[in-house]
Amino acid sequence: MQKTTKTIITLVICTVIITVLFFVFRSLRPQAKPIPLLPLVHEEEVQSGEANPVETPRLKGVRISLFDRTRYLNWKLDVEQVVEEGEVCFLSGIKGEYYTVSGQKYLVEAAEGQMGSDFTWLRLFPDVVIIGEELKLQAAEANWDAESGAEISGRQLQVAGEKVTLHAEEFTFNPEEGGMVLPGESSWSFR
């Protein structure tokens, strides 16, 4: 009986020691650092007759998430192609979602766009479409940056809602703070 008791006590002590060592080594391991997106992907070969074509990093079929300065997810975009040139990434074939802090979701679609390689700003153009539950925004250009967070600005806006349509040269859209600001000229019609 004493031999069995000693064996059980030894096993329990070994289990406790192993568990403690596991948590100590786990906490001493350095935290992972974010890595740049584009260097991870193999660059596509350019099929051209040129002897020394200049290669630029390209990605196809990419999902991009953009966060504001408080680390809240504002954009989740599926992009057909991303081309990085210096500090700017050129986007094409953009579809995705725009989220507000309160949880509202808007569907987004644009033919082209630009994004900072540090993921802190976004510019969508031409024919940007943003669709929410009660309205559909169409604009020639829409801009966002991490500092402004939930605010989208742009130009040549057309809105089609259930009871109103409007056209404006410039706009600022912030659903969290009451909706839309239209500096300059605009035209409205109510149904």
C-alpha positions as CSV (number, residue, x, y, z in Angstrom):
1,M,0.0,0.0,0.0
2,Q,2.8,2.4,0.8
3,K,4.5,1.7,-2.5
4,T,1.2,2.6,-4.4
5,T,0.8,5.8,-2.4
6,K,4.4,6.8,-3.1
7,T,3.9,6.1,-6.8
8,I,0.7,8.2,-6.9
9,I,2.3,11.1,-5.0
10,T,5.3,11.0,-7.4
11,L,3.1,11.0,-10.5
12,V,1.1,14.0,-9.1
13,I,4.2,15.9,-8.3
14,C,5.7,15.2,-11.7
15,T,2.5,16.3,-13.4
16,V,2.5,19.6,-11.4
17,I,6.1,20.3,-12.2
18,I,5.6,19.6,-15.9
19,T,2.5,21.9,-16.0
20,V,4.4,24.7,-14.2
21,L,7.3,24.4,-16.6
22,F,4.9,24.5,-19.6
23,F,3.4,27.7,-18.4
24,V,6.7,29.3,-17.5
25,F,8.3,28.5,-20.9
26,R,5.1,29.6,-22.7
27,S,5.1,33.0,-21.0
28,L,8.8,33.5,-21.7
29,R,8.4,33.0,-25.5
30,P,8.5,36.4,-27.3
31,Q,5.2,37.6,-28.8
32,A,4.7,37.4,-32.5
33,K,5.3,40.5,-34.5
34,P,3.1,41.4,-37.5
35,I,4.8,40.8,-40.8
36,P,4.3,42.7,-44.0
37,L,1.7,41.3,-46.3
38,L,3.2,41.5,-49.8
39,P,6.7,40.0,-49.2
40,L,5.1,36.6,-48.2
41,V,3.7,36.0,-51.7
42,H,5.7,34.9,-54.7
43,E,5.9,37.5,-57.4
44,E,4.2,36.6,-60.6
45,E,6.4,36.2,-63.7
46,V,5.8,38.9,-66.3
47,Q,5.2,37.4,-69.7
48,S,6.6,40.0,-72.0
49,G,9.1,40.3,-74.9
50,E,11.2,42.7,-72.9
51,A,14.7,41.5,-71.8
52,N,14.6,42.9,-68.3
53,P,11.0,43.7,-67.3
54,V,10.6,45.6,-64.0
55,E,8.8,43.4,-61.6
56,T,6.3,44.7,-59.1
57,P,4.8,42.6,-56.3
58,R,1.3,41.4,-57.2
59,L,-1.3,39.5,-55.3
60,K,-4.4,37.9,-56.6
61,G,-7.5,37.0,-54.7
62,V,-6.7,38.8,-51.4
63,R,-8.8,39.6,-48.4
64,I,-7.9,42.8,-46.7
65,S,-9.0,44.0,-43.3
66,L,-8.6,47.6,-42.2
67,F,-8.8,48.9,-38.7
68,D,-9.2,52.4,-37.2
69,R,-6.9,53.9,-34.6
70,T,-8.8,52.1,-31.8
71,R,-8.3,48.8,-33.5
72,Y,-11.9,48.4,-34.5
73,L,-12.5,46.5,-37.8
74,N,-14.0,49.0,-40.3
75,W,-13.4,47.2,-43.6
76,K,-13.2,43.6,-44.8
77,L,-12.5,43.6,-48.5
78,D,-12.0,40.9,-51.1
79,V,-9.7,42.2,-53.8
80,E,-9.1,40.5,-57.2
81,Q,-5.6,42.0,-57.5
82,V,-3.2,44.1,-55.4
83,V,-0.1,45.7,-56.9
84,E,2.4,47.4,-54.5
85,E,4.4,50.4,-55.8
86,G,6.3,52.1,-53.0
87,E,4.0,53.3,-50.2
88,V,0.8,52.7,-52.2
89,C,-1.0,49.5,-53.1
90,F,-3.2,49.7,-56.2
91,L,-6.4,47.6,-55.9
92,S,-8.8,46.3,-58.6
93,G,-12.0,44.3,-58.4
94,I,-13.0,45.3,-54.9
95,K,-16.0,43.8,-53.0
96,G,-16.5,43.6,-49.3
97,E,-18.1,45.1,-46.2
98,Y,-17.8,48.3,-44.2
99,Y,-18.6,48.0,-40.4
100,T,-19.6,50.7,-37.9
101,V,-18.8,50.6,-34.2
102,S,-22.5,49.9,-33.4
103,G,-22.5,46.9,-35.6
104,Q,-24.1,48.2,-38.8
105,K,-22.8,46.5,-41.9
106,Y,-22.7,48.0,-45.4
107,L,-21.9,46.1,-48.6
108,V,-19.2,47.8,-50.7
109,E,-18.2,47.5,-54.3
110,A,-15.7,49.4,-56.4
111,A,-13.8,48.9,-59.7
112,E,-10.5,50.2,-58.4
113,G,-8.8,51.7,-55.4
114,Q,-5.6,52.7,-53.6
115,M,-4.5,51.8,-50.1
116,G,-1.5,52.8,-48.0
117,S,1.0,50.0,-47.7
118,D,0.7,50.6,-43.9
119,F,-3.1,49.9,-44.1
120,T,-4.0,53.3,-42.6
121,W,-5.9,54.8,-45.5
122,L,-8.1,53.7,-48.4
123,R,-9.4,55.4,-51.6
124,L,-12.0,53.7,-53.7
125,F,-13.0,55.0,-57.2
126,P,-14.8,55.1,-59.8
127,D,-18.4,54.1,-59.3
128,V,-18.2,53.2,-55.6
129,V,-21.4,51.5,-54.3
130,I,-22.2,51.3,-50.6
131,I,-25.4,49.5,-49.7
132,G,-27.0,49.5,-46.3
133,E,-30.4,48.4,-44.9
134,E,-32.2,51.6,-45.8
135,L,-30.0,53.3,-48.4
136,K,-27.8,52.9,-51.4
137,L,-24.9,55.3,-51.9
138,Q,-23.2,55.7,-55.2
139,A,-20.1,57.9,-55.6
140,A,-17.3,58.7,-58.0
141,E,-14.8,58.4,-55.1
142,A,-14.8,57.4,-51.4
143,N,-12.0,58.0,-48.9
144,W,-11.3,56.6,-45.5
145,D,-8.4,56.8,-43.0
146,A,-7.7,55.1,-39.7
147,E,-7.7,58.5,-37.8
148,S,-11.3,59.3,-38.9
149,G,-12.5,55.8,-38.1
150,A,-16.1,55.4,-39.0
151,E,-16.2,58.4,-41.3
152,I,-16.2,58.1,-45.1
153,S,-15.7,61.1,-47.3
154,G,-15.9,61.5,-51.1
155,R,-17.3,63.3,-54.1
156,Q,-20.1,63.1,-56.7
157,L,-22.6,61.3,-54.4
158,Q,-25.9,59.9,-55.4
159,V,-28.2,58.4,-52.7
160,A,-31.3,56.4,-53.3
161,G,-33.3,55.7,-50.1
162,E,-36.8,54.6,-49.5
163,K,-38.2,58.2,-49.3
164,V,-35.4,60.4,-50.6
165,T,-32.9,60.8,-53.4
166,L,-30.0,63.3,-53.4
167,H,-27.0,64.4,-55.5
168,A,-24.0,66.2,-54.0
169,E,-20.5,67.2,-55.2
170,E,-18.9,66.4,-51.8
171,F,-20.0,64.3,-48.8
172,T,-19.0,63.0,-45.5
173,F,-20.8,59.8,-44.3
174,N,-20.7,58.9,-40.6
175,P,-23.6,56.7,-39.6
176,E,-22.4,56.7,-35.9
177,E,-22.8,60.5,-35.7
178,G,-26.1,61.0,-37.5
179,G,-25.4,60.2,-41.1
180,M,-24.4,62.5,-43.8
181,V,-22.9,66.0,-44.1
182,L,-23.0,67.7,-47.6
183,P,-20.8,70.8,-47.9
184,G,-21.3,72.8,-51.0
185,E,-24.0,72.2,-53.6
186,S,-26.5,69.4,-53.4
187,S,-30.0,68.6,-54.8
188,W,-32.7,66.6,-53.0
189,S,-36.0,65.0,-53.8
190,F,-38.5,63.5,-51.4
191,R,-41.1,60.9,-52.2
